[in-house]
Amino acid sequence: AGRPAVPAAGPLQDAQAIACPATAPTLKTPGGGGAGQFGAHGPLFPEPVESIKICAYRQQGGVSIPGADGTPENTVLLGPQATALAASLDTAAKGRTSKICPLYLNANGKTLVIIGLSRSGKPMSPVTATVSQNPCNLPVTNGTAIRYNWSPPASLSTFLAQLPDTRATGGPIHGAPSGKVTGSPIHT
């Protein structure tokens, strides 16, 4: 009596207890990471997931997108949603497409660090995925296995929609430069 109730251990508490990395890890696949090399076609998650913690970062530089408490924005998926996300990642293309990808210049891309937790609550190696305007040939990897052309499932749409725009906000140039201007405005 008089002691606060301790929440029961379980998938939600296990996932919430996992800290998001301060910055997105840079994961490179062994041996240069080509299709079929050194486990590249293996699973992104080595065992079934019971829950998943997802942490959000800027695509450029891997700096966190801070939440209200200063830690990276994050969400937790449980049960069927976690299983569906893991399956969508693992079933993405195992090789780059041979078609030419459209070039979209979008500095508002996000990097997601996806940490699966096993049924015993043990965290697995993180998986990094870039969420951008066009997923064409963007890699998803855990540092060994690699996939391409992954698009987030509908279960992530609310989380992704609430993330802030991460593009730099430079303003327009106001007025002509002061003083004498000589030479070409083009510098090489």
C-alpha positions in Angstrom: 0.0 0.0 0.0 1.2 3.5 -0.7 3.5 2.5 -3.6 2.7 3.6 -7.1 1.6 0.8 -9.4 4.3 -0.5 -11.6 3.1 -1.0 -15.2 3.1 -4.7 -16.2 5.9 -5.7 -18.5 4.8 -6.1 -22.1 5.4 -5.1 -25.7 4.4 -1.5 -25.3 6.5 -0.9 -22.2 9.4 -2.8 -23.8 9.3 -0.6 -26.9 8.8 2.6 -25.0 11.9 1.8 -22.8 14.2 1.7 -25.9 16.0 5.0 -26.3 16.2 6.4 -29.8 19.8 7.0 -30.9 20.9 10.7 -30.7 21.6 10.7 -34.4 20.6 8.2 -37.2 23.3 5.5 -37.5 25.1 5.2 -40.8 24.7 1.6 -41.7 26.8 0.3 -44.6 26.5 -3.2 -45.8 29.6 -5.5 -45.6 31.7 -5.9 -48.7 30.3 -2.8 -50.4 26.8 -4.0 -50.1 25.6 -5.3 -53.4 22.7 -7.5 -54.1 23.5 -11.0 -53.0 26.7 -10.1 -51.1 27.4 -11.2 -47.5 23.8 -11.8 -46.4 22.2 -8.9 -48.4 19.2 -11.0 -49.2 18.8 -12.2 -45.6 16.0 -10.9 -43.3 16.1 -7.4 -41.9 14.7 -8.8 -38.6 16.3 -12.1 -37.5 13.1 -13.2 -35.7 9.5 -12.3 -35.5 8.8 -8.9 -34.0 6.2 -8.3 -31.3 6.7 -4.5 -31.2 8.6 -1.8 -33.1 10.0 1.5 -32.1 10.4 4.1 -34.9 12.6 7.2 -34.4 12.6 10.1 -36.9 15.6 12.0 -38.2 16.4 14.5 -41.0 17.5 12.7 -44.1 20.5 15.1 -44.6 23.0 14.6 -41.7 20.9 12.2 -39.6 20.1 14.9 -37.0 17.0 14.0 -34.9 13.7 15.6 -35.4 13.1 16.6 -31.8 9.9 15.9 -30.0 8.4 17.9 -27.2 10.8 16.4 -24.7 13.9 17.0 -26.9 14.4 13.4 -27.8 13.8 12.2 -31.4 10.2 12.1 -32.5 9.1 8.4 -32.2 6.2 6.1 -32.2 5.6 2.5 -31.3 3.7 -0.2 -33.3 2.4 -3.3 -31.6 1.2 -6.8 -32.7 -0.3 -6.9 -36.2 0.9 -3.4 -37.1 4.5 -4.2 -36.1 4.3 -7.5 -38.0 2.9 -5.8 -41.1 5.7 -3.2 -41.0 8.4 -5.8 -40.7 6.9 -7.8 -43.5 6.7 -4.7 -45.8 10.3 -4.0 -45.2 11.4 -7.6 -45.8 9.4 -8.0 -48.9 10.7 -4.9 -50.6 12.8 -5.4 -53.7 16.1 -7.2 -53.0 17.9 -5.4 -55.8 17.9 -1.9 -57.4 15.6 -1.3 -60.3 17.2 -1.1 -63.7 14.9 1.8 -64.8 16.0 5.3 -64.5 14.6 6.9 -61.4 13.0 10.4 -61.7 15.1 13.0 -59.9 13.2 14.8 -57.2 15.0 17.3 -55.3 13.3 17.3 -51.9 15.3 18.3 -48.9 12.3 17.3 -46.7 13.2 13.6 -46.7 13.3 11.7 -43.4 15.4 8.9 -42.1 13.6 6.4 -39.9 15.4 4.2 -37.5 13.2 1.1 -36.9 14.0 -1.0 -33.9 12.2 -4.3 -33.8 11.7 -6.1 -30.5 11.4 -9.9 -30.2 8.7 -11.7 -28.3 11.0 -11.7 -25.3 11.4 -7.9 -25.5 15.0 -8.0 -26.7 15.8 -5.2 -29.2 17.2 -6.2 -32.6 19.7 -4.4 -34.7 18.3 -1.1 -36.0 17.0 -0.9 -39.6 17.4 2.5 -41.4 15.0 3.6 -44.1 14.7 6.8 -46.0 11.2 8.2 -46.5 11.2 10.6 -49.4 9.1 11.8 -52.3 10.2 8.9 -54.4 11.5 5.6 -53.0 13.2 4.6 -56.3 16.4 2.7 -55.4 16.6 4.1 -51.8 18.2 1.5 -49.6 16.7 0.0 -46.4 19.3 -1.8 -44.4 20.2 -3.3 -41.0 23.9 -3.2 -41.9 23.8 -6.7 -43.5 20.6 -7.2 -45.4 19.4 -4.6 -47.9 16.2 -3.8 -49.6 15.1 -1.1 -52.1 12.1 0.8 -53.2 10.2 0.5 -49.9 7.2 2.7 -49.3 5.8 3.1 -45.8 2.5 1.3 -45.1 -0.7 3.2 -44.2 -0.1 2.4 -40.5 2.7 5.0 -40.6 0.8 7.8 -42.4 -0.4 9.6 -39.2 3.1 9.5 -37.7 4.8 10.7 -40.9 2.2 13.4 -41.4 2.8 15.0 -38.0 6.6 15.2 -38.5 7.7 18.8 -39.2 9.0 20.1 -42.5 12.8 19.8 -42.2 13.8 21.9 -45.2 16.1 24.8 -44.5 14.1 28.0 -44.4 16.3 30.6 -46.1 14.5 33.8 -47.1 14.6 35.6 -50.5 17.3 38.0 -51.2 16.0 41.5 -50.7 17.3 44.3 -52.9 20.5 44.8 -54.9 23.9 44.6 -53.2 25.2 47.9 -52.0 28.3 49.6 -53.4 30.0 49.1 -56.8 29.3 45.7 -58.4 31.8 44.5 -61.0 32.5 41.2 -62.7 30.3 38.2 -63.5 27.7 37.0 -61.0 28.8 33.5 -62.0 31.7 32.0 -60.1 33.3 28.7 -60.9 
